[in-house]
């Protein structure tokens, strides 16, 4: 199951978008995966604890609590898990 989940599901999670396109603003409490240069099977799970907005009101950086502590990441390096972006 794990191999299939990593191969099929995680590949569709990480979609790259331009800043020009409006999308879901991440919020504290959202469940995410923190992407990195490593293989998707090594991406840690995390919970957003804080967001940093730009002048235009869009969230550009988030603080994520992972098993190893709290880290700050650009939203382009974060994959939202629960499908909340489709719910609005």
mmCIF file as gemmi writes it, N, C-alpha and C atoms, coordinates in Angstrom:
data_model
loop_
_atom_site.group_PDB
_atom_site.id
_atom_site.type_symbol
_atom_site.label_atom_id
_atom_site.label_alt_id
_atom_site.label_comp_id
_atom_site.label_asym_id
_atom_site.label_entity_id
_atom_site.label_seq_id
_atom_site.pdbx_PDB_ins_code
_atom_site.Cartn_x
_atom_site.Cartn_y
_atom_site.Cartn_z
_atom_site.occupancy
_atom_site.B_iso_or_equiv
_atom_site.pdbx_formal_charge
_atom_site.auth_seq_id
_atom_site.auth_asym_id
_atom_site.pdbx_PDB_model_num
ATOM 1 N N . UNK Axp A 1 ? 0.824 -1.195 0 1 0 ? 1 A 1
ATOM 2 C CA . UNK Axp A 1 ? 0 0 0 1 0 ? 1 A 1
ATOM 3 C C . UNK Axp A 1 ? 0.866 1.255 0 1 0 ? 1 A 1
ATOM 4 N N . UNK Axp A 2 ? 1.917 1.267 0.854 1 0 ? 2 A 1
ATOM 5 C CA . UNK Axp A 2 ? 2.764 2.455 0.967 1 0 ? 2 A 1
ATOM 6 C C . UNK Axp A 2 ? 3.446 2.798 -0.357 1 0 ? 2 A 1
ATOM 7 N N . UNK Axp A 3 ? 3.977 1.807 -1.04 1 0 ? 3 A 1
ATOM 8 C CA . UNK Axp A 3 ? 4.649 2.058 -2.314 1 0 ? 3 A 1
ATOM 9 C C . UNK Axp A 3 ? 3.672 2.633 -3.344 1 0 ? 3 A 1
ATOM 10 N N . UNK Axp A 4 ? 2.484 2.073 -3.379 1 0 ? 4 A 1
ATOM 11 C CA . UNK Axp A 4 ? 1.493 2.556 -4.341 1 0 ? 4 A 1
ATOM 12 C C . UNK Axp A 4 ? 1.038 3.974 -3.99 1 0 ? 4 A 1
ATOM 13 N N . UNK Axp A 5 ? 0.837 4.246 -2.703 1 0 ? 5 A 1
ATOM 14 C CA . UNK Axp A 5 ? 0.418 5.573 -2.25 1 0 ? 5 A 1
ATOM 15 C C . UNK Axp A 5 ? 1.467 6.618 -2.617 1 0 ? 5 A 1
ATOM 16 N N . UNK Axp A 6 ? 2.735 6.298 -2.372 1 0 ? 6 A 1
ATOM 17 C CA . UNK Axp A 6 ? 3.82 7.231 -2.687 1 0 ? 6 A 1
ATOM 18 C C . UNK Axp A 6 ? 3.886 7.494 -4.185 1 0 ? 6 A 1
ATOM 19 N N . UNK Axp A 7 ? 3.762 6.434 -4.964 1 0 ? 7 A 1
ATOM 20 C CA . UNK Axp A 7 ? 3.89 6.559 -6.414 1 0 ? 7 A 1
ATOM 21 C C . UNK Axp A 7 ? 2.722 7.315 -7.038 1 0 ? 7 A 1
ATOM 22 N N . UNK Axp A 8 ? 1.514 7.015 -6.634 1 0 ? 8 A 1
ATOM 23 C CA . UNK Axp A 8 ? 0.328 7.585 -7.269 1 0 ? 8 A 1
ATOM 24 C C . UNK Axp A 8 ? -0.138 8.888 -6.623 1 0 ? 8 A 1
ATOM 25 N N . UNK Axp A 9 ? -0.264 8.899 -5.298 1 0 ? 9 A 1
ATOM 26 C CA . UNK Axp A 9 ? -0.895 10.034 -4.625 1 0 ? 9 A 1
ATOM 27 C C . UNK Axp A 9 ? 0.037 11.222 -4.44 1 0 ? 9 A 1
ATOM 28 N N . UNK Axp A 10 ? 1.237 10.988 -3.978 1 0 ? 10 A 1
ATOM 29 C CA . UNK Axp A 10 ? 2.132 12.126 -3.71 1 0 ? 10 A 1
ATOM 30 C C . UNK Axp A 10 ? 2.556 12.848 -4.985 1 0 ? 10 A 1
ATOM 31 N N . UNK Axp A 11 ? 2.538 12.162 -6.1 1 0 ? 11 A 1
ATOM 32 C CA . UNK Axp A 11 ? 2.916 12.822 -7.348 1 0 ? 11 A 1
ATOM 33 C C . UNK Axp A 11 ? 1.881 13.85 -7.791 1 0 ? 11 A 1
ATOM 34 N N . UNK Axp A 12 ? 0.605 13.659 -7.43 1 0 ? 12 A 1
ATOM 35 C CA . UNK Axp A 12 ? -0.419 14.629 -7.824 1 0 ? 12 A 1
ATOM 36 C C . UNK Axp A 12 ? -0.573 15.758 -6.805 1 0 ? 12 A 1
ATOM 37 N N . UNK Axp A 13 ? -0.003 15.593 -5.613 1 0 ? 13 A 1
ATOM 38 C CA . UNK Axp A 13 ? -0.121 16.62 -4.579 1 0 ? 13 A 1
ATOM 39 C C . UNK Axp A 13 ? 0.632 17.893 -4.926 1 0 ? 13 A 1
ATOM 40 N N . UNK Axp A 14 ? 1.817 17.73 -5.438 1 0 ? 14 A 1
ATOM 41 C CA . UNK Axp A 14 ? 2.715 18.864 -5.608 1 0 ? 14 A 1
ATOM 42 C C . UNK Axp A 14 ? 2.554 19.471 -6.994 1 0 ? 14 A 1
ATOM 43 N N . UNK Axp A 15 ? 1.604 20.409 -7.104 1 0 ? 15 A 1
ATOM 44 C CA . UNK Axp A 15 ? 1.425 21.086 -8.39 1 0 ? 15 A 1
ATOM 45 C C . UNK Axp A 15 ? 1.99 22.493 -8.281 1 0 ? 15 A 1
ATOM 46 N N . UNK Axp A 16 ? 2.805 22.865 -9.212 1 0 ? 16 A 1
ATOM 47 C CA . UNK Axp A 16 ? 3.437 24.182 -9.204 1 0 ? 16 A 1
ATOM 48 C C . UNK Axp A 16 ? 2.514 25.195 -9.87 1 0 ? 16 A 1
ATOM 49 N N . UNK Axp A 17 ? 2.37 26.346 -9.211 1 0 ? 17 A 1
ATOM 50 C CA . UNK Axp A 17 ? 1.519 27.389 -9.752 1 0 ? 17 A 1
ATOM 51 C C . UNK Axp A 17 ? 2.238 28.717 -9.688 1 0 ? 17 A 1
ATOM 52 N N . UNK Axp A 18 ? 1.854 29.611 -10.56 1 0 ? 18 A 1
ATOM 53 C CA . UNK Axp A 18 ? 2.391 30.962 -10.55 1 0 ? 18 A 1
ATOM 54 C C . UNK Axp A 18 ? 1.673 31.765 -9.471 1 0 ? 18 A 1
ATOM 55 N N . UNK Axp A 19 ? 2.355 32.811 -8.988 1 0 ? 19 A 1
ATOM 56 C CA . UNK Axp A 19 ? 1.741 33.674 -7.98 1 0 ? 19 A 1
ATOM 57 C C . UNK Axp A 19 ? 0.493 34.365 -8.521 1 0 ? 19 A 1
ATOM 58 N N . UNK Axp A 20 ? 0.404 34.528 -9.836 1 0 ? 20 A 1
ATOM 59 C CA . UNK Axp A 20 ? -0.709 35.273 -10.421 1 0 ? 20 A 1
ATOM 60 C C . UNK Axp A 20 ? -2.051 34.582 -10.232 1 0 ? 20 A 1
ATOM 61 N N . UNK Axp A 21 ? -2.046 33.275 -10.103 1 0 ? 21 A 1
ATOM 62 C CA . UNK Axp A 21 ? -3.291 32.528 -9.97 1 0 ? 21 A 1
ATOM 63 C C . UNK Axp A 21 ? -3.703 32.438 -8.5 1 0 ? 21 A 1
ATOM 64 N N . UNK Axp A 22 ? -4.916 32.86 -8.219 1 0 ? 22 A 1
ATOM 65 C CA . UNK Axp A 22 ? -5.426 32.826 -6.852 1 0 ? 22 A 1
ATOM 66 C C . UNK Axp A 22 ? -5.752 31.385 -6.461 1 0 ? 22 A 1
ATOM 67 N N . UNK Axp A 23 ? -5.379 31.002 -5.266 1 0 ? 23 A 1
ATOM 68 C CA . UNK Axp A 23 ? -5.678 29.666 -4.78 1 0 ? 23 A 1
ATOM 69 C C . UNK Axp A 23 ? -5.929 29.729 -3.277 1 0 ? 23 A 1
ATOM 70 N N . UNK Axp A 24 ? -6.149 28.596 -2.688 1 0 ? 24 A 1
ATOM 71 C CA . UNK Axp A 24 ? -6.438 28.495 -1.263 1 0 ? 24 A 1
ATOM 72 C C . UNK Axp A 24 ? -5.284 29.051 -0.436 1 0 ? 24 A 1
ATOM 73 N N . UNK Axp A 25 ? -5.592 29.942 0.499 1 0 ? 25 A 1
ATOM 74 C CA . UNK Axp A 25 ? -4.594 30.46 1.429 1 0 ? 25 A 1
ATOM 75 C C . UNK Axp A 25 ? -4.467 29.478 2.586 1 0 ? 25 A 1
ATOM 76 N N . UNK Axp A 26 ? -3.278 28.972 2.812 1 0 ? 26 A 1
ATOM 77 C CA . UNK Axp A 26 ? -3.062 28.039 3.909 1 0 ? 26 A 1
ATOM 78 C C . UNK Axp A 26 ? -3.38 28.719 5.234 1 0 ? 26 A 1
ATOM 79 N N . UNK Axp A 27 ? -3.856 27.934 6.194 1 0 ? 27 A 1
ATOM 80 C CA . UNK Axp A 27 ? -4.247 28.452 7.504 1 0 ? 27 A 1
ATOM 81 C C . UNK Axp A 27 ? -3.653 27.595 8.609 1 0 ? 27 A 1
ATOM 82 N N . UNK Axp A 28 ? -3.508 28.16 9.81 1 0 ? 28 A 1
ATOM 83 C CA . UNK Axp A 28 ? -3.079 27.344 10.946 1 0 ? 28 A 1
ATOM 84 C C . UNK Axp A 28 ? -4.062 26.186 11.146 1 0 ? 28 A 1
ATOM 85 N N . UNK Axp A 29 ? -3.495 25.016 11.395 1 0 ? 29 A 1
ATOM 86 C CA . UNK Axp A 29 ? -4.311 23.819 11.573 1 0 ? 29 A 1
ATOM 87 C C . UNK Axp A 29 ? -4.379 22.932 10.348 1 0 ? 29 A 1
ATOM 88 N N . UNK Axp A 30 ? -3.929 23.427 9.187 1 0 ? 30 A 1
ATOM 89 C CA . UNK Axp A 30 ? -3.927 22.61 7.971 1 0 ? 30 A 1
ATOM 90 C C . UNK Axp A 30 ? -2.856 21.534 8.063 1 0 ? 30 A 1
ATOM 91 N N . UNK Axp A 31 ? -3.197 20.325 7.621 1 0 ? 31 A 1
ATOM 92 C CA . UNK Axp A 31 ? -2.265 19.204 7.589 1 0 ? 31 A 1
ATOM 93 C C . UNK Axp A 31 ? -1.544 19.22 6.246 1 0 ? 31 A 1
ATOM 94 N N . UNK Axp A 32 ? -0.209 19.188 6.282 1 0 ? 32 A 1
ATOM 95 C CA . UNK Axp A 32 ? 0.583 19.321 5.059 1 0 ? 32 A 1
ATOM 96 C C . UNK Axp A 32 ? 1.742 18.329 5.037 1 0 ? 32 A 1
ATOM 97 N N . UNK Axp A 33 ? 2.336 18.196 3.863 1 0 ? 33 A 1
ATOM 98 C CA . UNK Axp A 33 ? 3.61 17.493 3.708 1 0 ? 33 A 1
ATOM 99 C C . UNK Axp A 33 ? 4.625 18.542 3.292 1 0 ? 33 A 1
ATOM 100 N N . UNK Axp A 34 ? 5.806 18.489 3.892 1 0 ? 34 A 1
ATOM 101 C CA . UNK Axp A 34 ? 6.875 19.433 3.585 1 0 ? 34 A 1
ATOM 102 C C . UNK Axp A 34 ? 7.748 18.805 2.515 1 0 ? 34 A 1
ATOM 103 N N . UNK Axp A 35 ? 7.722 19.376 1.305 1 0 ? 35 A 1
ATOM 104 C CA . UNK Axp A 35 ? 8.499 18.809 0.207 1 0 ? 35 A 1
ATOM 105 C C . UNK Axp A 35 ? 9.956 19.234 0.326 1 0 ? 35 A 1
ATOM 106 N N . UNK Axp A 36 ? 10.795 18.442 -0.247 1 0 ? 36 A 1
ATOM 107 C CA . UNK Axp A 36 ? 12.223 18.749 -0.262 1 0 ? 36 A 1
ATOM 108 C C . UNK Axp A 36 ? 12.826 18.102 -1.496 1 0 ? 36 A 1
ATOM 109 N N . UNK Axp A 37 ? 14.111 18.204 -1.644 1 0 ? 37 A 1
ATOM 110 C CA . UNK Axp A 37 ? 14.781 17.608 -2.786 1 0 ? 37 A 1
ATOM 111 C C . UNK Axp A 37 ? 14.782 16.094 -2.757 1 0 ? 37 A 1
ATOM 112 N N . UNK Axp A 38 ? 14.482 15.521 -1.589 1 0 ? 38 A 1
ATOM 113 C CA . UNK Axp A 38 ? 14.502 14.069 -1.464 1 0 ? 38 A 1
ATOM 114 C C . UNK Axp A 38 ? 13.247 13.458 -2.082 1 0 ? 38 A 1
ATOM 115 N N . UNK Axp A 39 ? 13.229 12.152 -2.13 1 0 ? 39 A 1
ATOM 116 C CA . UNK Axp A 39 ? 12.099 11.407 -2.687 1 0 ? 39 A 1
ATOM 117 C C . UNK Axp A 39 ? 10.849 11.651 -1.852 1 0 ? 39 A 1
ATOM 118 N N . UNK Axp A 40 ? 9.686 11.626 -2.478 1 0 ? 40 A 1
ATOM 119 C CA . UNK Axp A 40 ? 8.435 11.937 -1.787 1 0 ? 40 A 1
ATOM 120 C C . UNK Axp A 40 ? 8.144 11.015 -0.611 1 0 ? 40 A 1
ATOM 121 N N . UNK Axp A 41 ? 8.743 9.845 -0.569 1 0 ? 41 A 1
ATOM 122 C CA . UNK Axp A 41 ? 8.521 8.948 0.567 1 0 ? 41 A 1
ATOM 123 C C . UNK Axp A 41 ? 9.189 9.478 1.831 1 0 ? 41 A 1
ATOM 124 N N . UNK Axp A 42 ? 10.065 10.46 1.689 1 0 ? 42 A 1
ATOM 125 C CA . UNK Axp A 42 ? 10.772 11.022 2.836 1 0 ? 42 A 1
ATOM 126 C C . UNK Axp A 42 ? 10.237 12.388 3.247 1 0 ? 42 A 1
ATOM 127 N N . UNK Axp A 43 ? 9.179 12.862 2.614 1 0 ? 43 A 1
ATOM 128 C CA . UNK Axp A 43 ? 8.606 14.15 2.985 1 0 ? 43 A 1
ATOM 129 C C . UNK Axp A 43 ? 7.929 14.029 4.34 1 0 ? 43 A 1
ATOM 130 N N . UNK Axp A 44 ? 8.282 14.894 5.293 1 0 ? 44 A 1
ATOM 131 C CA . UNK Axp A 44 ? 7.656 14.798 6.611 1 0 ? 44 A 1
ATOM 132 C C . UNK Axp A 44 ? 6.257 15.418 6.634 1 0 ? 44 A 1
ATOM 133 N N . UNK Axp A 45 ? 5.406 14.844 7.473 1 0 ? 45 A 1
ATOM 134 C CA . UNK Axp A 45 ? 4.091 15.417 7.715 1 0 ? 45 A 1
ATOM 135 C C . UNK Axp A 45 ? 4.222 16.554 8.704 1 0 ? 45 A 1
ATOM 136 N N . UNK Axp A 46 ? 3.331 17.524 8.615 1 0 ? 46 A 1
ATOM 137 C CA . UNK Axp A 46 ? 3.373 18.627 9.549 1 0 ? 46 A 1
ATOM 138 C C . UNK Axp A 46 ? 2.033 19.316 9.675 1 0 ? 46 A 1
ATOM 139 N N . UNK Axp A 47 ? 1.934 20.154 10.689 1 0 ? 47 A 1
ATOM 140 C CA . UNK Axp A 47 ? 0.735 20.927 10.96 1 0 ? 47 A 1
ATOM 141 C C . UNK Axp A 47 ? 1.113 22.397 10.944 1 0 ? 47 A 1
ATOM 142 N N . UNK Axp A 48 ? 0.411 23.208 10.174 1 0 ? 48 A 1
ATOM 143 C CA . UNK Axp A 48 ? 0.724 24.629 10.094 1 0 ? 48 A 1
ATOM 144 C C . UNK Axp A 48 ? 0.344 25.305 11.409 1 0 ? 48 A 1
ATOM 145 N N . UNK Axp A 49 ? 1.299 26.031 11.984 1 0 ? 49 A 1
ATOM 146 C CA . UNK Axp A 49 ? 1.063 26.725 13.253 1 0 ? 49 A 1
ATOM 147 C C . UNK Axp A 49 ? 0.925 28.231 13.069 1 0 ? 49 A 1
ATOM 148 N N . UNK Axp A 50 ? 1.524 28.772 12.002 1 0 ? 50 A 1
ATOM 149 C CA . UNK Axp A 50 ? 1.501 30.219 11.778 1 0 ? 50 A 1
ATOM 150 C C . UNK Axp A 50 ? 1.681 30.491 10.291 1 0 ? 50 A 1
ATOM 151 N N . UNK Axp A 51 ? 1.105 31.597 9.822 1 0 ? 51 A 1
ATOM 152 C CA . UNK Axp A 51 ? 1.263 31.988 8.427 1 0 ? 51 A 1
ATOM 153 C C . UNK Axp A 51 ? 1.845 33.39 8.338 1 0 ? 51 A 1
ATOM 154 N N . UNK Axp A 52 ? 2.579 33.648 7.253 1 0 ? 52 A 1
ATOM 155 C CA . UNK Axp A 52 ? 3.156 34.97 7.003 1 0 ? 52 A 1
ATOM 156 C C . UNK Axp A 52 ? 2.586 35.467 5.678 1 0 ? 52 A 1
ATOM 157 N N . UNK Axp A 53 ? 1.827 36.553 5.752 1 0 ? 53 A 1
ATOM 158 C CA . UNK Axp A 53 ? 1.174 37.1 4.558 1 0 ? 53 A 1
ATOM 159 C C . UNK Axp A 53 ? 2.016 38.206 3.94 1 0 ? 53 A 1
ATOM 160 N N . UNK Axp A 54 ? 1.871 38.383 2.64 1 0 ? 54 A 1
ATOM 161 C CA . UNK Axp A 54 ? 2.514 39.449 1.888 1 0 ? 54 A 1
ATOM 162 C C . UNK Axp A 54 ? 1.596 40.668 1.914 1 0 ? 54 A 1
ATOM 163 N N . UNK Axp A 55 ? 2.041 41.77 1.366 1 0 ? 55 A 1
ATOM 164 C CA . UNK Axp A 55 ? 1.246 43.003 1.332 1 0 ? 55 A 1
ATOM 165 C C . UNK Axp A 55 ? -0.109 42.812 0.656 1 0 ? 55 A 1
ATOM 166 N N . UNK Axp A 56 ? -0.176 41.893 -0.307 1 0 ? 56 A 1
ATOM 167 C CA . UNK Axp A 56 ? -1.42 41.662 -1.04 1 0 ? 56 A 1
ATOM 168 C C . UNK Axp A 56 ? -2.393 40.744 -0.309 1 0 ? 56 A 1
ATOM 169 N N . UNK Axp A 57 ? -2.02 40.287 0.891 1 0 ? 57 A 1
ATOM 170 C CA . UNK Axp A 57 ? -2.908 39.447 1.687 1 0 ? 57 A 1
ATOM 171 C C . UNK Axp A 57 ? -2.767 37.959 1.443 1 0 ? 57 A 1
ATOM 172 N N . UNK Axp A 58 ? -1.914 37.587 0.502 1 0 ? 58 A 1
ATOM 173 C CA . UNK Axp A 58 ? -1.707 36.171 0.228 1 0 ? 58 A 1
ATOM 174 C C . UNK Axp A 58 ? -0.627 35.597 1.142 1 0 ? 58 A 1
ATOM 175 N N . UNK Axp A 59 ? -0.841 34.379 1.589 1 0 ? 59 A 1
ATOM 176 C CA . UNK Axp A 59 ? 0.138 33.704 2.444 1 0 ? 59 A 1
ATOM 177 C C . UNK Axp A 59 ? 1.307 33.266 1.581 1 0 ? 59 A 1
ATOM 178 N N . UNK Axp A 60 ? 2.523 33.636 1.982 1 0 ? 60 A 1
ATOM 179 C CA . UNK Axp A 60 ? 3.727 33.296 1.217 1 0 ? 60 A 1
ATOM 180 C C . UNK Axp A 60 ? 4.639 32.34 1.961 1 0 ? 60 A 1
ATOM 181 N N . UNK Axp A 61 ? 4.599 32.361 3.305 1 0 ? 61 A 1
ATOM 182 C CA . UNK Axp A 61 ? 5.42 31.463 4.121 1 0 ? 61 A 1
ATOM 183 C C . UNK Axp A 61 ? 4.579 30.936 5.273 1 0 ? 61 A 1
ATOM 184 N N . UNK Axp A 62 ? 4.94 29.749 5.735 1 0 ? 62 A 1
ATOM 185 C CA . UNK Axp A 62 ? 4.237 29.149 6.862 1 0 ? 62 A 1
ATOM 186 C C . UNK Axp A 62 ? 5.227 28.537 7.839 1 0 ? 62 A 1
ATOM 187 N N . UNK Axp A 63 ? 4.844 28.507 9.113 1 0 ? 63 A 1
ATOM 188 C CA . UNK Axp A 63 ? 5.588 27.765 10.124 1 0 ? 63 A 1
ATOM 189 C C . UNK Axp A 63 ? 4.888 26.423 10.273 1 0 ? 63 A 1
ATOM 190 N N . UNK Axp A 64 ? 5.663 25.346 10.151 1 0 ? 64 A 1
ATOM 191 C CA . UNK Axp A 64 ? 5.108 24.004 10.186 1 0 ? 64 A 1
ATOM 192 C C . UNK Axp A 64 ? 5.721 23.23 11.352 1 0 ? 64 A 1
ATOM 193 N N . UNK Axp A 65 ? 4.86 22.623 12.165 1 0 ? 65 A 1
ATOM 194 C CA . UNK Axp A 65 ? 5.322 21.787 13.272 1 0 ? 65 A 1
ATOM 195 C C . UNK Axp A 65 ? 5.432 20.36 12.761 1 0 ? 65 A 1
ATOM 196 N N . UNK Axp A 66 ? 6.658 19.833 12.772 1 0 ? 66 A 1
ATOM 197 C CA . UNK Axp A 66 ? 6.91 18.456 12.358 1 0 ? 66 A 1
ATOM 198 C C . UNK Axp A 66 ? 7.436 17.676 13.565 1 0 ? 66 A 1
ATOM 199 N N . UNK Axp A 67 ? 7.743 16.425 13.356 1 0 ? 67 A 1
ATOM 200 C CA . UNK Axp A 67 ? 8.278 15.598 14.435 1 0 ? 67 A 1
ATOM 201 C C . UNK Axp A 67 ? 9.63 16.111 14.922 1 0 ? 67 A 1
ATOM 202 N N . UNK Axp A 68 ? 10.35 16.827 14.059 1 0 ? 68 A 1
ATOM 203 C CA . UNK Axp A 68 ? 11.676 17.333 14.42 1 0 ? 68 A 1
ATOM 204 C C . UNK Axp A 68 ? 11.659 18.769 14.92 1 0 ? 68 A 1
ATOM 205 N N . UNK Axp A 69 ? 10.486 19.396 15.006 1 0 ? 69 A 1
ATOM 206 C CA . UNK Axp A 69 ? 10.392 20.764 15.486 1 0 ? 69 A 1
ATOM 207 C C . UNK Axp A 69 ? 9.637 21.656 14.516 1 0 ? 69 A 1
ATOM 208 N N . UNK Axp A 70 ? 9.669 22.947 14.775 1 0 ? 70 A 1
ATOM 209 C CA . UNK Axp A 70 ? 8.969 23.914 13.924 1 0 ? 70 A 1
ATOM 210 C C . UNK Axp A 70 ? 9.94 24.482 12.894 1 0 ? 70 A 1
ATOM 211 N N . UNK Axp A 71 ? 9.508 24.469 11.63 1 0 ? 71 A 1
ATOM 212 C CA . UNK Axp A 71 ? 10.331 24.99 10.542 1 0 ? 71 A 1
ATOM 213 C C . UNK Axp A 71 ? 9.514 26.002 9.737 1 0 ? 71 A 1
ATOM 214 N N . UNK Axp A 72 ? 10.178 26.946 9.106 1 0 ? 72 A 1
ATOM 215 C CA . UNK Axp A 72 ? 9.516 27.92 8.238 1 0 ? 72 A 1
ATOM 216 C C . UNK Axp A 72 ? 9.799 27.536 6.79 1 0 ? 72 A 1
ATOM 217 N N . UNK Axp A 73 ? 8.723 27.484 5.984 1 0 ? 73 A 1
ATOM 218 C CA . UNK Axp A 73 ? 8.852 27.11 4.581 1 0 ? 73 A 1
ATOM 219 C C . UNK Axp A 73 ? 8.011 28.026 3.703 1 0 ? 73 A 1
ATOM 220 N N . UNK Axp A 74 ? 8.484 28.204 2.493 1 0 ? 74 A 1
ATOM 221 C CA . UNK Axp A 74 ? 7.742 28.888 1.44 1 0 ? 74 A 1
ATOM 222 C C . UNK Axp A 74 ? 6.544 27.995 1.075 1 0 ? 74 A 1
ATOM 223 N N . UNK Axp A 75 ? 5.405 28.588 0.742 1 0 ? 75 A 1
ATOM 224 C CA . UNK Axp A 75 ? 4.225 27.784 0.422 1 0 ? 75 A 1
ATOM 225 C C . UNK Axp A 75 ? 4.415 26.926 -0.826 1 0 ? 75 A 1
ATOM 226 N N . UNK Axp A 76 ? 5.381 27.279 -1.657 1 0 ? 76 A 1
ATOM 227 C CA . UNK Axp A 76 ? 5.66 26.456 -2.831 1 0 ? 76 A 1
ATOM 228 C C . UNK Axp A 76 ? 6.34 25.151 -2.462 1 0 ? 76 A 1
ATOM 229 N N . UNK Axp A 77 ? 6.792 25.024 -1.229 1 0 ? 77 A 1
ATOM 230 C CA . UNK Axp A 77 ? 7.447 23.805 -0.751 1 0 ? 77 A 1
ATOM 231 C C . UNK Axp A 77 ? 6.538 23.02 0.195 1 0 ? 77 A 1
ATOM 232 N N . UNK Axp A 78 ? 5.232 23.3 0.123 1 0 ? 78 A 1
ATOM 233 C CA . UNK Axp A 78 ? 4.249 22.68 1 1 0 ? 78 A 1
ATOM 234 C C . UNK Axp A 78 ? 3.153 22.039 0.152 1 0 ? 78 A 1
ATOM 235 N N . UNK Axp A 79 ? 2.715 20.84 0.537 1 0 ? 79 A 1
ATOM 236 C CA . UNK Axp A 79 ? 1.587 20.184 -0.123 1 0 ? 79 A 1
ATOM 237 C C . UNK Axp A 79 ? 0.457 20.015 0.884 1 0 ? 79 A 1
ATOM 238 N N . UNK Axp A 80 ? -0.668 20.629 0.605 1 0 ? 80 A 1
ATOM 239 C CA . UNK Axp A 80 ? -1.845 20.498 1.449 1 0 ? 80 A 1
ATOM 240 C C . UNK Axp A 80 ? -2.418 19.098 1.289 1 0 ? 80 A 1
ATOM 241 N N . UNK Axp A 81 ? -2.728 18.429 2.395 1 0 ? 81 A 1
ATOM 242 C CA . UNK Axp A 81 ? -3.178 17.051 2.309 1 0 ? 81 A 1
ATOM 243 C C . UNK Axp A 81 ? -4.674 16.854 2.257 1 0 ? 81 A 1
ATOM 244 N N . UNK Axp A 82 ? -5.419 17.465 3.067 1 0 ? 82 A 1
ATOM 245 C CA . UNK Axp A 82 ? -6.806 17.06 3.268 1 0 ? 82 A 1
ATOM 246 C C . UNK Axp A 82 ? -7.793 17.466 2.192 1 0 ? 82 A 1
ATOM 247 N N . UNK Axp A 83 ? -7.336 18.034 1.09 1 0 ? 83 A 1
ATOM 248 C CA . UNK Axp A 83 ? -8.248 18.445 0.03 1 0 ? 83 A 1
ATOM 249 C C . UNK Axp A 83 ? -9.071 19.667 0.389 1 0 ? 83 A 1
ATOM 250 N N . UNK Axp A 84 ? -8.628 20.434 1.373 1 0 ? 84 A 1
ATOM 251 C CA . UNK Axp A 84 ? -9.364 21.597 1.835 1 0 ? 84 A 1
ATOM 252 C C . UNK Axp A 84 ? -9.436 22.65 0.741 1 0 ? 84 A 1
ATOM 253 N N . UNK Axp A 85 ? -8.421 22.713 -0.113 1 0 ? 85 A 1
ATOM 254 C CA . UNK Axp A 85 ? -8.404 23.737 -1.156 1 0 ? 85 A 1
ATOM 255 C C . UNK Axp A 85 ? -9.592 23.605 -2.11 1 0 ? 85 A 1
ATOM 256 N N . UNK Axp A 86 ? -10.148 22.413 -2.244 1 0 ? 86 A 1
ATOM 257 C CA . UNK Axp A 86 ? -11.285 22.217 -3.111 1 0 ? 86 A 1
ATOM 258 C C . UNK Axp A 86 ? -12.585 22.619 -2.414 1 0 ? 86 A 1
ATOM 259 N N . UNK Axp A 87 ? -12.592 22.619 -1.092 1 0 ? 87 A 1
ATOM 260 C CA . UNK Axp A 87 ? -13.796 22.961 -0.345 1 0 ? 87 A 1
ATOM 261 C C . UNK Axp A 87 ? -13.982 24.459 -0.188 1 0 ? 87 A 1
ATOM 262 N N . UNK Axp A 88 ? -12.901 25.213 -0.347 1 0 ? 88 A 1
ATOM 263 C CA . UNK Axp A 88 ? -12.987 26.66 -0.232 1 0 ? 88 A 1
ATOM 264 C C . UNK Axp A 88 ? -12.742 27.058 1.135 1 0 ? 88 A 1
